[in-house]
Amino acid sequence: MPNPATEAHAMTPTLDIQQPQPFDLVGDTILIAGNATAFEGTLTIHVSEGHDEYSSFTQVGSLGLRQFQGSIDIPATNSFQLNRLFLTLADDTGNENGPSVTIPVLFGPRILPGYRGWQPYTVQPGDTLSSIAQSQYGNGNFQPIFEANQHVLASPNLIFPGQVLRIPRDDI
């Protein structure tokens, strides 16, 4: 005999975002992927820094477990002043208590003009952020590296051998 409590729980909408992860470094096009259950159409995507907001939608499907992917393009004319954005995803079924997820991400174009992506760099003994910037950019401006790694660096003076840092690039 079916258990109504189990059936009700099985139909409770859920949202599992697999991309982007918190503090991922993103560009002008933010790719989004995950799994959803009990959605009835679309997923609303909002990107905000607290002042401006951009929105988009992606098709999720109907009831049941569905993998989804989508993207939101941030216009080049955006007026974001901060490099930390908040990506909020919510089901668009009209249920204000439906599932939603907010993920902080780092906006590469505000960290490095012309941002095209990043590459990993493993800190070596004797490295400083300035010396890494000199080897990667040809100058000692370590600020893009520090900002791209703000989720793991408390100070530009505290790095250690073996630590893997993200190096923002404008030439990938």
C-alpha positions as CSV (number, residue, x, y, z in Angstrom):
1,M,0.0,0.0,0.0
2,P,1.4,3.4,-0.9
3,N,2.6,5.6,2.0
4,P,1.1,9.1,1.5
5,A,3.9,10.7,3.6
6,T,6.6,9.1,1.4
7,E,4.7,10.1,-1.8
8,A,4.4,13.7,-0.5
9,H,8.1,13.8,0.3
10,A,9.0,12.4,-3.1
11,M,7.2,15.2,-4.8
12,T,8.7,18.0,-2.7
13,P,10.6,20.2,-5.2
14,T,14.4,20.2,-4.9
15,L,17.1,22.0,-6.6
16,D,20.8,20.8,-6.8
17,I,23.1,23.2,-8.5
18,Q,26.3,21.5,-9.7
19,Q,27.7,24.5,-11.7
20,P,28.8,27.1,-10.7
21,Q,30.1,26.2,-7.3
22,P,30.4,28.9,-4.6
23,F,33.2,31.3,-5.4
24,D,33.8,30.0,-8.9
25,L,35.4,32.5,-11.2
26,V,32.9,33.3,-14.0
27,G,32.9,35.4,-17.1
28,D,30.4,37.4,-19.1
29,T,28.5,34.1,-19.8
30,I,27.7,32.2,-16.7
31,L,27.0,28.5,-17.3
32,I,24.5,26.8,-15.0
33,A,23.8,23.1,-14.6
34,G,22.2,20.8,-12.0
35,N,19.3,18.6,-11.2
36,A,15.8,19.5,-10.3
37,T,12.7,17.6,-9.2
38,A,9.0,18.5,-9.4
39,F,9.6,21.6,-11.6
40,E,6.8,22.6,-13.9
41,G,8.6,24.6,-16.6
42,T,11.4,27.1,-16.1
43,L,14.1,28.0,-13.7
44,T,14.5,31.8,-13.0
45,I,18.1,33.0,-12.8
46,H,19.0,36.3,-11.2
47,V,22.5,37.8,-11.0
48,S,23.0,40.7,-8.7
49,E,25.7,42.5,-6.8
50,G,23.2,44.3,-4.6
51,H,22.5,47.2,-7.0
52,D,22.0,46.0,-10.5
53,E,20.3,42.7,-11.5
54,Y,20.2,40.7,-14.7
55,S,17.7,37.9,-15.2
56,S,17.2,34.9,-17.5
57,F,15.2,31.7,-17.7
58,T,16.1,28.1,-18.6
59,Q,13.7,25.3,-19.5
60,V,13.8,22.5,-16.8
61,G,10.9,20.2,-17.9
62,S,8.0,18.8,-16.0
63,L,7.6,16.7,-12.9
64,G,10.3,14.2,-12.0
65,L,14.0,14.3,-11.8
66,R,15.5,16.4,-14.6
67,Q,19.1,17.4,-15.4
68,F,19.2,20.9,-16.7
69,Q,21.7,23.3,-18.1
70,G,21.4,26.9,-19.1
71,S,23.3,30.2,-19.1
72,I,22.9,33.8,-18.5
73,D,24.8,36.5,-20.5
74,I,25.9,39.5,-18.6
75,P,25.9,42.5,-21.0
76,A,29.2,44.3,-21.6
77,T,27.3,47.5,-20.6
78,N,26.6,46.1,-17.1
79,S,27.2,48.6,-14.2
80,F,28.5,46.1,-11.7
81,Q,31.0,47.8,-9.4
82,L,31.9,44.7,-7.3
83,N,33.7,41.5,-8.3
84,R,31.5,39.4,-6.1
85,L,28.0,38.6,-7.5
86,F,25.1,36.5,-6.2
87,L,23.5,34.0,-8.5
88,T,20.0,33.1,-7.4
89,L,18.1,30.3,-9.0
90,A,14.5,29.6,-8.2
91,D,11.7,27.5,-9.7
92,D,9.2,29.5,-11.7
93,T,6.0,27.6,-10.7
94,G,4.5,30.6,-8.9
95,N,5.1,29.0,-5.5
96,E,6.8,31.5,-3.3
97,N,7.9,28.7,-1.1
98,G,9.5,26.7,-3.9
99,P,13.1,25.8,-3.9
100,S,15.7,28.5,-4.5
101,V,19.5,28.6,-4.2
102,T,21.9,31.6,-3.9
103,I,25.5,31.1,-4.9
104,P,28.2,33.7,-4.5
105,V,30.5,33.8,-7.6
106,L,33.5,36.0,-8.5
107,F,33.1,38.1,-11.7
108,G,36.3,37.8,-13.7
109,P,35.7,40.9,-15.9
110,R,35.7,43.1,-12.8
111,I,38.9,41.4,-11.6
112,L,40.9,41.6,-14.8
113,P,39.9,43.8,-17.8
114,G,39.5,41.5,-20.9
115,Y,39.0,38.4,-18.6
116,R,38.8,35.2,-20.7
117,G,39.3,32.5,-18.2
118,W,41.8,31.3,-15.6
119,Q,44.6,28.8,-15.2
120,P,45.8,27.1,-12.0
121,Y,49.2,27.9,-10.5
122,T,50.9,25.9,-7.7
123,V,52.8,28.1,-5.3
124,Q,56.5,27.3,-5.1
125,P,58.9,27.9,-2.2
126,G,59.9,31.5,-2.2
127,D,56.9,32.7,-4.3
128,T,55.1,35.9,-3.4
129,L,51.9,37.2,-5.1
130,S,54.1,39.9,-6.6
131,S,56.6,37.4,-8.1
132,I,53.8,35.3,-9.4
133,A,52.2,38.4,-11.0
134,Q,55.5,39.3,-12.5
135,S,55.9,35.9,-14.1
136,Q,52.3,35.7,-15.3
137,Y,51.6,39.3,-16.3
138,G,55.0,40.9,-16.8
139,N,54.4,43.3,-13.9
140,G,54.1,43.0,-10.1
141,N,50.4,43.9,-9.9
142,F,49.1,40.9,-7.8
143,Q,45.6,42.4,-7.2
144,P,43.9,40.3,-9.9
145,I,45.4,37.1,-8.4
146,F,44.4,38.1,-4.9
147,E,40.8,39.0,-5.9
148,A,40.4,35.8,-7.9
149,N,41.4,33.8,-4.8
150,Q,39.7,35.9,-2.1
151,H,37.8,32.8,-0.9
152,V,41.1,31.1,0.1
153,L,43.4,34.1,0.8
154,A,42.9,36.2,3.8
155,S,46.0,38.4,3.0
156,P,48.2,38.8,0.0
157,N,51.2,38.1,2.3
158,L,49.9,34.7,3.4
159,I,50.5,32.1,0.6
160,F,52.3,28.8,1.1
161,P,54.0,26.2,-1.1
162,G,51.7,23.7,-2.6
163,Q,48.7,26.0,-2.6
164,V,46.9,26.1,-5.9
165,L,45.8,29.6,-7.0
166,R,43.6,30.7,-9.9
167,I,45.4,33.1,-12.3
168,P,42.9,35.2,-14.2
169,R,43.9,35.5,-17.9
170,D,42.9,37.8,-20.7
171,D,44.7,35.7,-23.4
172,I,43.2,32.2,-23.2
